[in-house]
């Protein structure tokens, strides 16, 4: 096995006109709104359309039972209750735009009306003995999928209260020749309990599923925001690299001409001006070399990076910490050079997030290992801290929000890496990686990302910027 130890990272130069000070990193929490994620609200038109569907279904059912089956049914009262829903729809349609989003309280009021209207219709047609009493589950489920928990609980309790009230008193169930239908008490109690459990459990299932879907959607949107920000930075790096490449040759020509002026000019103001021109040309060349040495670019040369650069950039913000030692190693088959990979913002962002989390929990050491073989490339982040807690380990990679106790003692100062882990895992999976979170046998947390080589490996290319180091060579070219 060939092992490459990373060189000492180069310290950032002092801020100046050429290099602005590095802004402070933002935590993941800045990207996550306070409180639980909000689900999408209902449009007024959606509520109206659902009620029209109920009106049509109720009308057809009453007509079939009363006129098709000739059951004794209070037709006038039933159609009057159905007409209330129709009139409400007409009033709502005239008063508000159908495209308008209903507020939570407004949507809750609409659903409460639907529950009471259905309960009134069931009261006229047998109460809980009516098979259609199961439809009371529908409005409660709709509320659970679209409204906050407080309104969901209130509407579910309203539906349950209607079930209990219909069990206590209701008009006779329509039957042929007005024959009474009187099941045993235990059947009545069982039917009520079944409906109550149906409302409670169905609403709970719908609310939990909607909450998870909303959380996942919000987390994915946040991940896309993070990636878009990284891609904008990469675009700026590409512009800087392209400018450095284009300016290299004319700058070298200026340096050559300035040196000739220095050599051929007698002592005096002209010679001093030529020497100043040479010094400034050299300074410009140094700036261009710094831009081309570590840009976040996407041109033919700088869109690739070695595994050494990958692990170096991931540990760079913490490489000189006095309280924890951060090391990185690249290893592979003996005699084989490490492969170059495409410079992907997703990989750099995710690995930096993993190292940052390891810095917060490590006791004294963090090791970032990049391994390669003929088929795979693997990057592993390992620390010597307490490892992942069991209740955290089962959630890692999911979009949950945490708040760490004792934020002041955290080395990075960031709070709640649950979302950060989800974003990092999502970004890596977009590049074709398989991500694994576990605890090491000897303790500490271990995070592993593994790719097939063809997924991220870049073909070798020649260095196009050698002319920047030799202005005489560039000028003659």
N, C-alpha and C positions, 0 to 999 in steps of 0.2 A: 504493500500500500504506500502510495506517495502522499505525503502530508505537506501542506503549505501553511506556514504560520503567517498571519497577517502582519504587515508592518505597522509601526506606530502611526496612528492617524495624524494628519497634518492639521495643526491648530488653525482655526479661522483667523485671518488677518484682522487688524483693527479696523473698525468701520471708518469709512472715508467717502470721498467723492466717487471713488470707483466701486466701492462695495458697501451698500447700505447695511445697517445692522439687521440681524436676523430677527424676525418677529417671533413673539412667543407662540408656542404651539397651542392649539385649541383642543380642549377635551372633547370626548365623544358626546358629553351631556349637552354641549352647545347646539348639537344637531337634533336633540330629542325634546319635543315640547313637554311642558310640565303636565303631570297627571297622566291618566290612562289615555290611550288613543281613542279618538272619536270615530264612530261609525258614520257612514253616509246617511244623511237625513232623507226623508221621503219628500217627493214632490207632491203638491196639491193634486195634480192630475192623476198621480198614481192612486192616491186615496179615493178620489172620485171614481176612477175606473174600477177599482176593486169593489166599491159599493154598488156600482151599476151591475157588476157580475152577480153580486148577492141578490140584488133586486130581481134580476131575470130568473135566477135559480129558484128563489122563494116563490115568485109568481107561478112559475111552471109547476112547482111541487104542489102548491095549494090547489091549483086548477086540476091537476091530475087526481089528487086525492078526493077532492070534492065532486068533480064532474065525471072523471074517468072511472073511479072506483066506487063512486056513490057512497062515500063514508060521510057520516054526520060531522060537519065541520063548520065552525063559525066564520063563514066566508067573508062577510062584511068586515068583521073586526080584523081578520087576518090581512085583508087588502088595505085596510086603513093603516095598519102598522107598517106594511110594505111601502105605502104611499109616503109615510114620513121620511123614509130613506131617499125616495125619489125627489121629494121636495127639497130636502137638505142638499142633495147633489146639484139641483138647479140653482139654489141660492148661492152655494159656494162657487159654482161655475160663473155666475154673473158678477160675484163680488170680488173675485181674485183671479189673477192669471194662473192658468194651469201649470206653467213652467216654474212658478215660484216655489222655492223650497219651504216646506212647512217647518215652523219651529218645533222644538221638542214638546212643548206644552200643547201646541195646536194639534200635532199629530196624535198626542195622547188623548186629547178631547175627541177627535174623530174616532179613534179606536174604542174609546169608552162608549160613545154613542152606538157603535156597531154591536158591542157586547150587550148593551141594554136593549137595543132593538131586537136582536136575536132572542134574548131571554123573554121579551114580551111575546114574540111569535111562538116560542116554545110553550109559554104559559097557556096560550089559547089552544094548543094542540097536544096536550098530554104531559108537558114538563119533561122530566128526565126519562119517562117511559118512551118518549119520542126518540127513535133512532138517530134523528138529526141533531140531538142534543150534543153529540160529539163535536159538532162544528164550533162550539164555544172554545175549543182548543186553538182554532185558527187565529182569531184576533190576538190572543195572548202570545202566540208564536211570532206573529208579525211584529208586535211590540218588542219582543225580546231580541229580534234580529236588527232592529233599527233605532231603538231608544236607549237612553241611559238607564242604569240599574234602578234608580228610584222610581221612575215611571213604570218600568217593567214590573216591579213588585206591586205597585198600586193596581195596575191593570190585571195582573194575575189574581190578586186578592178579590177584585171586583168580579172576575169570571167565576172564581170559587164560590163567592157569596151568592151569585146567581144560581149556581148548581145546587147549593144547599137550599135556597129559597124555593126553587122549582121542585125539590124533593118533598118539601113540607106542604106546599099547596100549589095546585095547578088544575086547570080544567081537564075533563076526561080526554083520554086519547081517542082520536077519531077511529071508529071501527064500524064494521057492517051492522046496520040495523041498530046503531047506538048501543051495542053490547058492551057492558063495562069490562075493563081489563084490570084486575086487581092482583098483582103478583105478591108473593109472601114478603113480609117485612125484611127478612134477611137479604132477599134479592134487591129490594130498594136500597138498602144500606150499602150493599156491595156495589151497585151501579153508581151511587154517589161517590163512594171512595175511589172507584176506578176513574171516574171523570176528574176528580180532584187531583189524583196522582198523574193522570194524563196531562192536565194543564200545567202542573208544577214541573214535571220532568221534561216535557217537551219544551216549555219555555226556558228551562235551565240549559238544556242541550243547545237550543238555538242561540241563546245569549252567549254561551261559552264559545261556540263555533264562530259567531260573528266577531267576538272580541279577538280571538286568535287570528281571524282573517284580516281584521283591521290592523292589528299589531304587525302582522307580516307585511301588509301593504305599506305601512308607514316606514318600517325598517328597510324595505327594499327601496323606497323612494329616497331614504336617507343615504343608503349605499350608493345609489346613482348620483346623488349630490356630491358625495365624497369623491367618487370617481371623476365626475365632471370637473371638480376643482383641480384634481391631480392632472387631468388632461390639459386644462388651461395652462398650468405651470409647465407642462411638457412642451406645449406649443410655444411658450415664451422662450424656453431653452432651445428649441429648434431654431427660432429666429436668431437668437444670439449666436448659435453655432454657425448658421449660414452666413451671418454678418462677419464672423471671425474668418471663415473660409474665404469669403470674397475680398476682404480687406487685407489678407495676408500678403498677397503679391504686390499691390501698389505700395503698401507700407514698407516692404523690403526695398523696393525701388527708391523710395524717399530716403531710407537709411543709407543706401549706397551713395546717392548723390550728395547727401549731407556730409558723409565722410570725405568724399572727394573735395568738397568745399573747404573742409577743415584742413586737409592736407595741402591744398594749393593757395590758401589765403594767408596773407601776412598777419602778424599779430595786430589786433585792433578790434573795433566793434563788429566788423563783418565776421571775423573768425569766432568771436564770442557768440554771435547769433547762430552761426553754423553749428557750434558745439551744443548750444541749447536745443537746436533742432534734432541733433543726433540723440541727445538724452531723452527728449520727448518721444522720439520714434521708438527707442528701446523700451520706454515705459508703456507705450501703446502695444508693443509686441508682447510684453509680459501680461498685459490685461487680456489680450486675445488668447494667449496660451492658457491662462487660467479659465477662460470661458470654454475652451475646447478640451480641457483636461477632465472636467466633471460637469458637463451640462446635462440637463434633462431634455434631451433633444430627440428628434425622430427623423434625422436625415440619414443618408446612406452609411455614414461612419458612426454617428453617436446614437443610433437607434439600437445598438447592441452593447452588451457589457459582459464581462467575465463573471464567473461565480464568485471570484475574489471580490469584485466590485459590489456584487449583490449583498454579500454578508457584511462587507465593510460599510456600505451605506445604511444597512439596517441597524448597526450598532453605533454609528457615528455620533448620534446625540448623547450617548451615555458612555462612550469609550474611555473618558478620562475622569470618571466619577471616583472620588476618594473612598466612598463607603462600600462600593461593590465592584468587583473586577469583572469586566465584560470582555470575553475573548471570542474569536471566530476562527474556524479551521476549515480548510477545503481538502478533501481527500478523495482518492480514486485509484484506479489500477496503476501499478508501478510503471513509470515511463510514459504515461499518457497525460497530455496537457489537459487542464480543465476546459470544458467547452464554453463557448460564448452563447449567451441567450439574448433574446429580444428584450430591450428595455421596456418593461411593462409597468405602468404606474400602479396597477393592481397588486403586483408582487411586492414592490417596494413599500407601498402603503401598508399592506397587511403584515409583512414581516416586521416593520418598524413598530406596529401596534403590539405584536406579540412580545417583542423585546421590551417595550415600555412596560407591559404588564409584568413581565418577569423581573424587571428592575424593582418594582414596588414590593415584591414578595420574597426576593432572594435574600439569603442570609449574607453571603459574601461573594458568590460567584455565579456567572451566567455564561453558558457555552452555546454558541451558534455554530452548528456543523453543517456544511454542505458536502454531500457525497454524490458521486456520479459513477455509473457503470455503463456498459454498452447499451442498455435499454432505458434506464431511469435516471432522474435527477431528484435528489431528496434534500430538503433543508429541515433541520431540527433545531428547535430552541429549547434548551434545558436549563433549569435553575436548581439551586440547592435549598429552596424554601420549604414550607410545610406542604406544598402540593395543593391540588384542588380538593375542596371539601366535597364529600359524597353528594350533598344536596345541590352543589353547584355543578359538579361534573355531569350530572344527568341533564342539565339545562344548557350546557355550553354549545354554542352554535345556533341557539334559538334567540329570537328577538325579545329578550326580557330586559327590564330596567332594574338595576340594583343601585344601592347607595352604600358605599363602603364606610364602616365606622372608622373614626380617627383619621379623617382625610389629611389633617395636618402632618401626620407621620408618614404619609405616602411620599416616596421619593419623587414621583412624577407630578404629584398634585392633582391627578385626574380621578374622577369619581364614576363608579358604575360602568365597568367594562363589559357587562353583559351584551349591550348593544354593540360595543366595539368588536367583540369576538364574532358576533353575527356578521357584521360588515366585513371584517377581515376574511372570514370563512367564505362568504358569498363572493368576494372579489377574487379569491384564489380559485374557487371552483369555476369561475368564468374563464380562467386561463387553462382549465383542464386538470387542475390539481385535485388530489384526494387528501383531505385534511383530517387529522386524528388528534384528539385530546386525551391524555392519560396521565397517570402518576407513575413515576419511575420506581423501580424495585427498591432502590436505596433511598427513596424519598425525593421530593421535588416534583415540579410540574414538567411535563414533556409535551411539546406541540410539534407535530410532524406534518409537512406538506410534501407530497410526492407527485411528480409529473413523468409522463413518458417523454423521452428526449425530443422526439419529433414535435411535441406540442409547443415547446418554448425555445428549442435550440436554434441559433442563427448560424448560417454558413459563414465561414471565415472570409474576411475581406482585408485588403491592404490598407495601410494607413495613408490617408490622403493629405495629412497636414504636416508632413515632414518639412515642407518648405518654410514653415513659420520659424523653425529653429535656426535657419541659415539664410539671412537676408540676401547675401551675395548670390547664393544658388537660386533663390526665388527670382531675383532681378534678371539673371541671365536667362531663366526659363521664360 
